[in-house]
Amino acid sequence: ALLHEELSGDEVLVVSNREPYIHTQSPNGIEVQRPASGLVTAVEPVMRACSGTWIAHGGGSADKLTVDKHDCVSVPPGNPSYTLRRVWLTKEEEQGYYYGFANEGLWPLCHIAHVRPVFRSTDWEQYVEVNRRFADAVIKEARTDNPVILVQDYHFALLPNMVRKALPKATIITFWHIPWPNPESFGILPWRKEILEGLLGSTILGFHTPFHCQNFIHTVDRYLEARIEHDASTISYCEKLTQVQAYPISIAWPESKQEESGEDICMEVRKELGLSANHLLGIGVDRLDYTKGIVERFQAIERLMELHPSMIGRFSFLQIAAPSRSSLEEYQNFEARVRTLARKINTRFGSAGYEPIILRTKHHEPEQINRYYRAANVCLVTSLHDGMNLVAKEFIASRDDDQGVLILSQFTGAARELPEALIVNPYHIEQGAAALYRALVMPEVEQRERMRCMRALVKEFNVYRWAGHMLMDAARLRRRERVTARI
Ligand code: G6P
């Protein structure tokens, strides 16, 4: 309701790199996949609710075939409610803009995971060029001179200012889905000025936490001649005002009651994994990314088994690891480390028919993942650094039985909202092992108390609120601008 009230007839355009539906070629024909992406998890339900157009990179192996060289399709398949417009990139563009500048440069720059960023000027040139191409697509798609444009993430830092120049009356809301580092860390970027100027084309610039907002404001203060109102959290630069604000992202709370009972799911999943009915099960769901702390998580499991041999043969950990950015060497090396460690732990503590770590490195659809969440005794989210982390919130939303324990890294945005989780420092392996043991022996009453609090919070602060708050703030700024223009 909040969304519709705020939008009342406004045109909405979303722009992101990742598309919400990927068409892949398979032996059975064309399959539609939903990607493993926190951004897509959050923005897709918002788009379903408010319709409009989503502009994204058409990346699936069958995308181009599916649309038969037309750029637009109505989605979701079977229940179309908005338009997906694909921008096709060449191999060189994808290499330089996505793999290179975005994922070898900005991604490690913004996440403190101690992976050194790589900045190549050839990548930068492609990044500028692709931002230009997407900006042109937005401008072409706009039917009015004042649309609401929701720009997503670090792939499009230059786009807000590019669009602003062509559509000065547009309301540009940019959301940065990853952390923003401190000024010293950010300052090593050779094109820091350009990135900051690009983002300051936004009417509103959103981050997950007040801490990331402060980091951004201090970065601007250090490197640009801008006027900053610290109390109001606004930045004036080149006669343009940008509001910098925290909007903790969330998920859509499940509308209907789950069909199968929690008990049935527990049994089925254990059967599927070859485990006995009372076997203890842990779950981890991540992209295979070095920021997610998967190695540290496995080390904590290894330590648990050293300290509590009673858990050997009684506890297994299912790690769903979606392949991600796998043409980059850093990601290939990371995958190898994860596999080697899982193998080592399984050799050390496993036995015939028993694997302490069940590692599945393939894509899973949300429905499958939901079953695993429901069957687990504990969910481990141990990111070394993470903007929000929506796996934590999805796990909570799936637990309508009020059971299950969440272990959550203190370096996620989610940790600020969910103190009832067992909060850990993922680098501290002993602490991780202790939290895991505590979770596995936690009485049902305590699980229920904690889970109920977390469920109440995620239910209330759902993703429609996230979008609604940004749109409400944008409407206020638009009104203020109109009044100032009249004076
Ligand atoms: C993070 C980013 C998203 C991205 C997702 C998946 O959540 O903030 O922008 O879509 O990772 O990564 P990928 O590179 O596969 O889109």
Residues whose N, C-alpha, C, O or C-beta is under 5 A from the ligand:
A	BS01	G6P	R18 A36 S37 G38 L39 D153 H177 I178
